[in-house]
Amino acid sequence: GFYAGPPAVTLTAASDATIRFTRDGTPPTEDSPVYTESITFTETGVLRAIAFQPERLPSPVVTRTFFIDEAVTVPVVSLVTDPANFFSDTSGIYVEGTNGIPGRCRNDPVIWNQDWEHPVHVAFYEPDGTLGFEQGMGVQIFGGCSRIYPQKSLALYARGRYGASKVEYRVFPDLDIDVFADLVLRSSAQAWWRTMFRDAAIQTMAEGDLDKQAYRPAIVFLNGDYWGIHNLREKLNEDYVAAHYGIDDDDVELLDAGKGDPRDDSPHYAALLDYLAANAITQPQHYTYVQTQMEVEAYLDYVIAEIYSANADWPGNNLKLWRPDESDGRWR
């Protein structure tokens, strides 16, 4: 939590247990320092501890972040993980490294292009310092060519192997949704070195029948180090559709039109495009049929928003569409 001045932190366990701890984000082991007296934090930092007791399994790793004299007015996200998960030359997802692949605006191989996932402890705090949620999650680098910038976007995944399989907290107060499977900490991509909130601002201003990702600005700390402003966003996937439309995520057909030809993945979508190619929708009967296959009004609002916002990275990229996977499901 948040403290004015340095707190003295004490750890307790069973009388015959040995507590070992770390302060750099690495999970403690039997080789880590032994806790013997209170630990003082003179600046923001993290603490991870584990208890060993004879003839018993080790305790779970307990992770805490201590914010010292941090004046904040927006939510704060603390990420705590083994530094190697981000910065190892062979497995760190945040670095160029020596074990990467080319792509996403880089011809030479870099690790940040790998779709690797590492464990991370996530703690979310409201602007007043109240703890919203904390749990183990998975973390991946998120986005396309924005990965080349020093500050990268991160995707956070709630999975059973890390603890809870959902984030059960109303992260976005304006949404009537209090369960999330995943979240995004977005660096603002190509606006990272400009406004740092352009995409979020456009979506916040957009009106009409549109699917929009909720947004809150957030300050991120990584292993106790200030890691800058990020845009906390919903992740646009089957779980998003399920939460907003009350459809089971297994009953959602979602296509990423920026990656390959979506017709290859959906006979329904291929049939619609074939119909459009063969029939002029200026004729009423054909336009009426198309309206049974896609949400036309939502599509018009979407195109208006993209044109108004001067999105130069569209429609060749950043285009997804979905439909309920049922006989009369229409594309959005």
C-alpha positions as CSV (number, residue, x, y, z in Angstrom):
1,G,0.0,0.0,0.0
2,F,0.9,3.7,0.2
3,Y,2.9,5.2,3.0
4,A,4.1,8.7,4.0
5,G,7.5,8.0,5.2
6,P,9.3,4.7,5.6
7,P,7.4,1.8,7.1
8,A,9.0,-1.0,9.1
9,V,7.7,-4.3,7.7
10,T,7.5,-7.4,9.9
11,L,6.9,-10.9,8.7
12,T,5.4,-13.8,10.8
13,A,5.1,-17.5,10.3
14,A,4.9,-20.6,12.5
15,S,7.5,-20.7,15.3
16,D,9.5,-23.5,13.7
17,A,9.4,-22.0,10.2
18,T,12.2,-20.1,8.4
19,I,11.1,-17.1,6.3
20,R,13.2,-16.2,3.3
21,F,12.7,-13.1,1.2
22,T,13.8,-11.1,-1.8
23,R,13.4,-7.4,-2.8
24,D,14.2,-7.5,-6.5
25,G,11.1,-9.4,-7.8
26,T,12.6,-12.8,-7.9
27,P,10.6,-15.6,-6.2
28,P,12.4,-16.5,-3.0
29,T,14.0,-19.9,-2.6
30,E,15.9,-21.9,0.1
31,D,19.0,-19.9,-0.9
32,S,17.4,-16.5,-0.4
33,P,18.2,-14.3,2.7
34,V,16.7,-15.3,6.0
35,Y,14.3,-12.9,7.6
36,T,15.5,-12.0,11.1
37,E,14.3,-8.4,11.8
38,S,11.9,-5.8,10.4
39,I,12.6,-4.5,6.9
40,T,12.5,-0.7,6.3
41,F,11.5,0.8,2.9
42,T,12.9,4.3,2.4
43,E,11.7,4.3,-1.2
44,T,9.1,2.5,-3.3
45,G,9.9,-1.2,-3.6
46,V,8.6,-4.7,-3.5
47,L,8.9,-7.6,-1.0
48,R,8.4,-11.3,-1.8
49,A,8.6,-13.9,1.0
50,I,8.2,-17.6,1.5
51,A,8.1,-19.8,4.7
52,F,9.9,-23.2,5.0
53,Q,8.8,-25.6,7.7
54,P,10.3,-29.0,8.5
55,E,8.4,-31.9,6.8
56,R,6.0,-29.6,5.1
57,L,5.7,-28.1,1.6
58,P,6.9,-24.5,1.3
59,S,4.2,-21.8,1.7
60,P,2.9,-19.9,-1.3
61,V,5.1,-16.9,-2.2
62,V,3.6,-13.7,-0.7
63,T,4.2,-10.6,-2.7
64,R,3.7,-7.0,-1.6
65,T,4.5,-3.5,-3.0
66,F,5.2,-0.5,-0.7
67,F,4.7,2.9,-2.2
68,I,6.7,5.6,-0.3
69,D,5.7,9.2,-0.7
70,E,4.1,8.6,-4.1
71,A,1.5,11.3,-5.0
72,V,-0.9,9.8,-7.5
73,T,-4.2,10.9,-9.0
74,V,-4.9,8.0,-11.3
75,P,-5.0,4.2,-10.7
76,V,-1.7,2.4,-10.1
77,V,-0.7,-1.1,-11.3
78,S,2.2,-2.9,-9.6
79,L,3.8,-5.7,-11.6
80,V,6.2,-7.9,-9.7
81,T,8.0,-10.7,-11.6
82,D,11.4,-12.3,-11.8
83,P,13.5,-9.7,-13.7
84,A,14.7,-12.4,-16.1
85,N,11.1,-12.7,-17.4
86,F,11.5,-9.2,-18.8
87,F,15.2,-8.6,-19.3
88,S,17.0,-11.9,-19.7
89,D,19.0,-12.0,-22.9
90,T,17.5,-15.3,-23.9
91,S,14.0,-15.2,-22.5
92,G,13.2,-11.6,-21.5
93,I,10.1,-10.5,-23.4
94,Y,11.0,-6.8,-23.1
95,V,14.5,-6.9,-24.9
96,E,16.0,-7.5,-28.3
97,G,18.0,-10.4,-26.8
98,T,19.5,-13.4,-28.7
99,N,16.6,-15.6,-29.1
100,G,14.1,-13.6,-31.1
101,I,12.2,-13.6,-34.4
102,P,11.8,-10.9,-37.1
103,G,8.6,-9.1,-37.8
104,R,6.5,-6.2,-36.7
105,C,8.6,-3.5,-38.3
106,R,11.9,-5.2,-37.4
107,N,13.9,-7.2,-40.0
108,D,16.3,-8.6,-37.4
109,P,15.2,-11.1,-34.8
110,V,14.1,-9.7,-31.4
111,I,12.6,-11.4,-28.4
112,W,9.8,-8.9,-28.0
113,N,8.3,-10.4,-31.1
114,Q,7.9,-13.8,-29.5
115,D,4.4,-14.6,-28.2
116,W,5.9,-15.8,-24.9
117,E,4.1,-15.6,-21.6
118,H,5.6,-15.3,-18.1
119,P,4.1,-15.2,-14.6
120,V,3.6,-11.8,-13.0
121,H,2.0,-10.7,-9.7
122,V,-0.5,-7.9,-10.4
123,A,-1.8,-5.5,-7.8
124,F,-4.3,-2.8,-8.9
125,Y,-4.9,0.3,-6.7
126,E,-7.5,3.0,-7.0
127,P,-6.3,6.7,-7.0
128,D,-7.1,6.9,-3.3
129,G,-4.8,4.0,-2.5
130,T,-7.5,1.4,-2.0
131,L,-6.4,-2.0,-3.2
132,G,-8.8,-3.1,-6.0
133,F,-7.4,-6.6,-6.7
134,E,-4.2,-8.5,-6.6
135,Q,-3.4,-11.9,-8.1
136,G,-1.0,-13.9,-10.2
137,M,-1.5,-13.5,-13.9
138,G,0.4,-14.2,-17.2
139,V,2.0,-11.3,-19.1
140,Q,2.9,-11.0,-22.8
141,I,4.1,-8.1,-24.9
142,F,1.0,-6.7,-26.8
143,G,0.6,-4.9,-30.1
144,G,2.3,-4.8,-33.5
145,C,4.9,-2.4,-34.6
146,S,4.6,-0.4,-31.4
147,R,6.8,-3.0,-29.9
148,I,9.8,-1.2,-31.3
149,Y,9.3,1.7,-28.8
150,P,11.1,1.8,-25.5
151,Q,7.8,1.5,-23.5
152,K,5.8,-1.5,-24.7
153,S,2.2,-2.5,-24.3
154,L,1.4,-5.5,-22.0
155,A,-1.4,-8.0,-22.0
156,L,-2.4,-9.6,-18.7
157,Y,-4.1,-13.0,-18.6
158,A,-5.9,-14.5,-15.6
159,R,-5.4,-18.3,-15.8
160,G,-5.9,-21.0,-13.3
161,R,-2.2,-22.0,-13.3
162,Y,-1.4,-18.6,-11.8
163,G,-4.2,-18.6,-9.3
164,A,-7.6,-17.2,-10.1
165,S,-8.9,-17.7,-13.6
166,K,-10.7,-14.4,-13.6
167,V,-10.2,-10.8,-12.3
168,E,-13.3,-10.3,-10.1
169,Y,-13.3,-6.5,-9.8
170,R,-15.0,-3.6,-11.5
171,V,-11.9,-2.2,-13.1
172,F,-13.8,0.3,-15.2
173,P,-16.5,2.1,-13.0
174,D,-18.5,3.1,-16.1
175,L,-19.0,-0.5,-17.2
176,D,-21.5,-2.8,-15.6
177,I,-18.9,-5.6,-15.8
178,D,-17.0,-6.9,-12.8
179,V,-15.4,-10.0,-14.2
180,F,-12.5,-9.9,-16.7
181,A,-10.4,-12.7,-18.2
182,D,-7.7,-10.4,-19.4
183,L,-6.6,-6.8,-19.5
184,V,-4.3,-4.6,-21.5
185,L,-1.8,-2.0,-20.3
186,R,-1.4,-0.1,-23.6
187,S,1.5,2.2,-24.2
188,S,-0.6,4.2,-26.7
189,A,1.3,2.6,-29.6
190,Q,2.2,5.2,-32.3
191,A,0.9,8.0,-30.0
192,W,3.4,6.9,-27.3
193,W,5.8,9.8,-28.2
194,R,2.9,12.2,-28.9
195,T,-0.2,12.4,-26.7
196,M,0.0,9.0,-25.0
197,F,-3.9,8.8,-25.0
198,R,-5.0,9.4,-28.6
199,D,-6.7,6.1,-29.2
200,A,-8.4,6.2,-25.8
201,A,-9.6,9.8,-26.3
202,I,-11.1,8.9,-29.7
203,Q,-13.0,5.9,-28.3
204,T,-14.2,7.9,-25.3
205,M,-15.6,10.6,-27.6
206,A,-17.1,8.2,-30.2
207,E,-20.9,7.9,-30.1
208,G,-23.3,5.6,-31.8
209,D,-23.7,1.9,-32.1
210,L,-20.1,1.0,-31.6
211,D,-18.0,-1.6,-29.8
212,K,-15.5,0.4,-27.7
213,Q,-12.8,-0.6,-25.3
214,A,-13.1,1.0,-21.9
215,Y,-10.2,3.1,-20.7
216,R,-8.6,4.4,-17.6
217,P,-5.1,6.0,-17.4
218,A,-2.8,4.2,-15.0
219,I,0.7,4.5,-13.7
220,V,2.7,1.2,-13.8
221,F,5.4,0.2,-11.4
222,L,7.6,-2.8,-12.4
223,N,9.3,-4.5,-9.4
224,G,9.0,-1.2,-7.6
225,D,10.4,1.0,-10.4
226,Y,8.3,3.7,-12.0
227,W,7.4,2.4,-15.4
228,G,5.4,5.2,-16.8
229,I,1.8,6.0,-17.9
230,H,-0.1,3.3,-19.6
231,N,-3.7,3.1,-20.9
232,L,-5.6,0.4,-19.0
233,R,-8.0,-1.2,-21.5
234,E,-10.3,-4.1,-22.1
235,K,-8.9,-6.7,-24.4
236,L,-10.9,-7.0,-27.6
237,N,-11.5,-10.8,-27.9
238,E,-14.3,-13.4,-27.4
239,D,-14.3,-12.6,-23.7
240,Y,-15.1,-8.9,-24.5
241,V,-18.1,-10.0,-26.6
242,A,-19.3,-12.4,-24.0
243,A,-19.2,-9.7,-21.3
244,H,-20.8,-7.0,-23.3
245,Y,-23.5,-9.0,-25.1
246,G,-24.2,-11.9,-22.8
247,I,-23.0,-14.5,-25.3
248,D,-20.9,-17.5,-24.2
249,D,-17.4,-17.0,-25.4
250,D,-17.5,-20.4,-27.1
251,D,-20.4,-19.1,-29.2
252,V,-18.6,-16.1,-30.7
253,E,-17.0,-16.2,-34.2
254,L,-14.3,-13.5,-34.2
255,L,-12.0,-12.7,-37.1
256,D,-8.9,-10.6,-37.3
257,A,-9.0,-9.1,-40.7
258,G,-5.6,-7.6,-40.3
259,K,-3.9,-11.0,-40.2
260,G,-4.3,-13.0,-43.4
261,D,-7.6,-13.5,-45.3
262,P,-10.5,-13.9,-42.8
263,R,-12.4,-15.8,-45.5
264,D,-10.1,-18.7,-45.0
265,D,-11.4,-19.0,-41.4
266,S,-15.1,-18.4,-41.9
267,P,-17.3,-19.9,-44.6
268,H,-20.1,-17.6,-43.5
269,Y,-17.9,-14.5,-44.0
270,A,-16.6,-15.8,-47.4
271,A,-20.2,-16.4,-48.5
272,L,-21.1,-12.8,-47.6
273,L,-18.2,-11.4,-49.6
274,D,-19.0,-13.6,-52.6
275,Y,-22.6,-12.3,-52.5
276,L,-21.4,-8.7,-52.4
277,A,-19.1,-9.3,-55.3
278,A,-21.9,-10.8,-57.4
279,N,-24.8,-8.5,-56.5
280,A,-25.2,-4.7,-56.5
281,I,-26.5,-3.6,-53.1
282,T,-28.0,-0.5,-54.8
283,Q,-30.8,-2.8,-55.7
284,P,-33.2,-3.0,-52.7
285,Q,-33.5,-6.8,-52.6
286,H,-29.8,-7.2,-52.3
287,Y,-29.4,-4.5,-49.7
288,T,-32.2,-6.1,-47.7
289,Y,-30.4,-9.4,-47.7
290,V,-27.1,-7.8,-46.7
291,Q,-28.8,-6.3,-43.7
292,T,-29.6,-9.8,-42.5
293,Q,-25.9,-10.7,-42.6
294,M,-24.3,-7.7,-41.0
295,E,-25.2,-4.9,-38.6
296,V,-25.2,-2.1,-41.2
297,E,-26.0,0.8,-38.9
298,A,-23.1,-0.2,-36.6
299,Y,-20.8,-0.5,-39.6
300,L,-21.7,3.0,-40.8
301,D,-21.0,4.4,-37.3
302,Y,-17.7,2.5,-37.2
303,V,-16.6,3.9,-40.6
304,I,-17.6,7.4,-39.6
305,A,-15.5,7.2,-36.4
306,E,-12.5,5.8,-38.2
307,I,-12.6,8.5,-40.9
308,Y,-13.2,11.3,-38.4
309,S,-10.2,10.2,-36.3
310,A,-8.0,10.0,-39.3
311,N,-6.8,6.5,-38.5
312,A,-3.9,6.0,-40.9
313,D,-3.3,2.5,-39.6
314,W,-6.6,1.2,-41.0
315,P,-8.3,-0.6,-42.7
316,G,-5.4,-2.7,-43.7
317,N,-4.6,-3.3,-40.0
318,N,-6.4,-3.2,-36.7
319,L,-9.7,-4.5,-38.0
320,K,-11.7,-7.2,-36.2
321,L,-15.2,-8.4,-36.8
322,W,-17.5,-10.8,-34.9
323,R,-20.9,-12.5,-35.0
324,P,-22.9,-14.8,-32.7
325,D,-22.1,-18.3,-34.1
326,E,-25.7,-19.1,-34.9
327,S,-27.8,-19.3,-38.1
328,D,-29.1,-15.7,-38.0
329,G,-26.0,-14.2,-36.4
330,R,-24.9,-10.9,-38.0
331,W,-21.4,-9.5,-38.4
332,R,-20.3,-6.4,-36.4
